[in-house]
Amino acid sequence: FGSSYTACVHDVAIGEFDMCIGSFWITPQRLSMVQFLPAFGSSKFYLVVPGDPVSDSFIDTLAKPFEPFSVELWAFVLSFLIFA
């Protein structure tokens, strides 16, 4: 096994142990062996990679929050808010 955590999960799967207590990551390999209880917490990991420098203008920066929707949808939302 790749780690002692996976070995412990395997021992639970074959009935050697009743449970493993620890800070486990639920991986597809471990999930295929046993069932897990809901996690008490989670770890957040961020992947930071170098990118091309962005030279947005002030107007482009202000327009960013409105980009997910089309102009027609924004017009509908605005008209709905006005007339509702």
Rosetta silent file (secondary structure, phi, psi, omega in degrees, C-alpha in Angstrom):
SEQUENCE: FGSSYTACVHDVAIGEFDMCIGSFWITPQRLSMVQFLPAFGSSKFYLVVPGDPVSDSFIDTLAKPFEPFSVELWAFVLSFLIFA
SCORE:     score description
SCORE:     0.000 S_00000001
   1 L     0.000  153.585 -176.467    0.000    0.000    0.000 S_00000001
   2 L   -73.425  -22.586 -179.439    1.099    3.549   -0.656 S_00000001
   3 L  -152.612  165.005  178.317    0.627    4.697    2.937 S_00000001
   4 H   -69.545  -25.579  177.003   -0.108    3.437    6.402 S_00000001
   5 H   -66.283  -44.976  178.210   -3.516    5.143    6.191 S_00000001
   6 H   -65.264  -36.162  177.426   -4.471    3.057    3.149 S_00000001
   7 H   -64.282  -39.185  178.321   -3.140   -0.043    4.924 S_00000001
   8 H   -65.412  -41.997  177.933   -5.355    0.725    7.913 S_00000001
   9 H   -62.545  -39.338  177.350   -8.379    1.144    5.636 S_00000001
  10 H   -63.197  -41.315  178.356   -7.537   -2.188    4.019 S_00000001
  11 H   -62.569  -35.163  174.674   -7.373   -3.844    7.460 S_00000001
  12 H   -66.148  -41.012 -177.636  -10.877   -2.514    8.176 S_00000001
  13 H   -63.514  -36.340 -178.039  -12.058   -3.860    4.814 S_00000001
  14 L   -91.494    0.738  176.443  -10.804   -7.380    5.541 S_00000001
  15 L    89.536    7.900  178.731  -12.118   -7.342    9.119 S_00000001
  16 L   -70.452  -40.588  176.744   -8.770   -7.087   10.884 S_00000001
  17 L  -118.625  157.437  174.655   -9.796   -3.789   12.557 S_00000001
  18 L   -85.422  -36.049  178.986  -13.204   -2.402   13.409 S_00000001
  19 L  -160.425  160.699  174.117  -12.264    1.191   12.614 S_00000001
  20 L  -118.572  131.245  179.212   -9.383    3.540   11.944 S_00000001
  21 L  -112.770  127.400  179.225   -9.243    6.853   13.737 S_00000001
  22 L   170.367 -173.708  179.970   -7.166    9.622   12.280 S_00000001
  23 L   -93.049   84.290 -174.752   -6.896   12.459    9.870 S_00000001
  24 L   -96.561  143.715  165.655   -7.774   10.590    6.667 S_00000001
  25 L   -94.755  132.697  178.938   -8.217   11.911    3.176 S_00000001
  26 L   -84.875  104.780  179.404  -11.013   10.072    1.422 S_00000001
  27 L  -101.277  160.843  178.055   -9.445    8.931   -1.831 S_00000001
  28 H   -57.937  -36.888  179.641  -11.177    6.897   -4.557 S_00000001
  29 H   -64.149  -45.549 -179.884   -8.994    3.887   -3.691 S_00000001
  30 H   -69.731  -36.528  179.621   -9.965    3.997    0.000 S_00000001
  31 H   -66.593  -27.854  178.050  -13.605    4.704   -0.803 S_00000001
  32 H   -74.518  -16.947 -179.316  -13.728    1.563   -2.935 S_00000001
  33 H   -90.106  -44.310 -174.070  -12.650   -0.503    0.101 S_00000001
  34 L  -141.738  171.051  174.057  -14.879    0.790    2.913 S_00000001
  35 L   -96.325  143.841  179.484  -17.591    3.309    3.743 S_00000001
  36 L  -110.525  151.280  171.082  -16.650    6.523    5.530 S_00000001
  37 L   -78.834  162.610  176.416  -18.626    8.629    7.973 S_00000001
  38 L   -59.209  144.367 -176.354  -19.189   12.293    7.118 S_00000001
  39 L   -73.133  146.146  174.637  -16.058   14.345    7.700 S_00000001
  40 L   -75.797  -31.442 -178.925  -15.710   16.628   10.726 S_00000001
  41 L  -153.270  178.107  179.125  -13.719   19.123    8.687 S_00000001
  42 L  -141.355  156.210  178.166  -12.062   19.584    5.367 S_00000001
  43 L  -103.150  134.141  177.679   -8.730   20.807    4.081 S_00000001
  44 L  -104.607  125.144  177.388   -8.625   23.526    1.488 S_00000001
  45 L  -119.087  141.672 -179.847   -5.786   23.416   -0.966 S_00000001
  46 L  -123.004  136.723  176.345   -5.090   26.000   -3.608 S_00000001
  47 L  -100.827  117.097 -178.773   -3.012   25.541   -6.725 S_00000001
  48 L  -110.185  120.893 -179.709   -1.138   28.706   -7.565 S_00000001
  49 L  -126.199  148.465  177.395    0.448   28.863  -10.991 S_00000001
  50 L   -67.999  141.437 -179.930    2.139   31.714  -12.785 S_00000001
  51 L  -129.906  175.987  176.999   -0.049   33.320  -15.385 S_00000001
  52 L   -71.180  138.199  177.989    0.135   35.989  -17.999 S_00000001
  53 L   -64.594  134.597 -177.939    0.022   39.462  -16.537 S_00000001
  54 L  -103.734  127.246  178.177   -3.417   40.975  -16.991 S_00000001
  55 L  -115.862   72.767  178.267   -3.666   44.648  -17.743 S_00000001
  56 L   -79.564  144.903  174.630   -7.375   45.301  -17.370 S_00000001
  57 L   -78.473  171.213  179.269   -8.635   48.821  -17.449 S_00000001
  58 H   -61.148  -38.560  179.170  -10.739   50.218  -14.628 S_00000001
  59 H   -66.371  -40.898  178.076  -13.905   49.716  -16.704 S_00000001
  60 H   -62.455  -39.451  178.490  -12.985   46.071  -17.387 S_00000001
  61 H   -64.862  -40.377  177.735  -12.513   45.489  -13.665 S_00000001
  62 H   -67.911  -29.245 -177.266  -15.934   46.997  -12.908 S_00000001
  63 H   -81.374  -15.351 -176.645  -17.570   44.846  -15.600 S_00000001
  64 H   -53.084  -46.023 -178.464  -16.202   41.516  -14.254 S_00000001
  65 H   -65.086  -19.710 -177.206  -19.133   40.768  -11.877 S_00000001
  66 H   -93.214   -6.228 -175.934  -21.622   41.219  -14.722 S_00000001
  67 L   -66.012  -32.561 -176.970  -19.904   38.862  -17.193 S_00000001
  68 L   -60.200  -26.518 -178.185  -21.611   35.579  -16.151 S_00000001
  69 L  -110.190  151.411  177.354  -24.967   36.770  -17.558 S_00000001
  70 L   -75.299  167.507  178.955  -25.827   38.055  -21.001 S_00000001
  71 H   -62.461  -38.611 -179.950  -27.119   41.582  -21.595 S_00000001
  72 H   -63.255  -40.912  179.974  -30.612   40.195  -22.249 S_00000001
  73 H   -68.330  -38.811  176.354  -30.684   38.378  -18.921 S_00000001
  74 H   -64.207  -36.788  177.222  -29.523   41.484  -17.059 S_00000001
  75 H   -65.010  -40.300  177.583  -32.289   43.440  -18.788 S_00000001
  76 H   -63.262  -47.044 -179.524  -34.820   40.823  -17.661 S_00000001
  77 H   -61.008  -45.445 -179.628  -33.557   40.898  -14.058 S_00000001
  78 H   -63.478  -43.973  179.008  -33.621   44.680  -13.975 S_00000001
  79 H   -66.305  -36.318  177.544  -37.126   44.861  -15.468 S_00000001
  80 H   -63.219  -42.757 -179.522  -38.345   42.202  -13.047 S_00000001
  81 H   -67.782  -33.610 -179.568  -36.976   44.170  -10.088 S_00000001
  82 H   -73.512  -44.978 -173.274  -38.548   47.392  -11.311 S_00000001
  83 H   -92.705   -4.074 -178.175  -42.003   46.017  -12.112 S_00000001
  84 L   -90.050    0.000    0.000  -42.347   43.425   -9.364 S_00000001
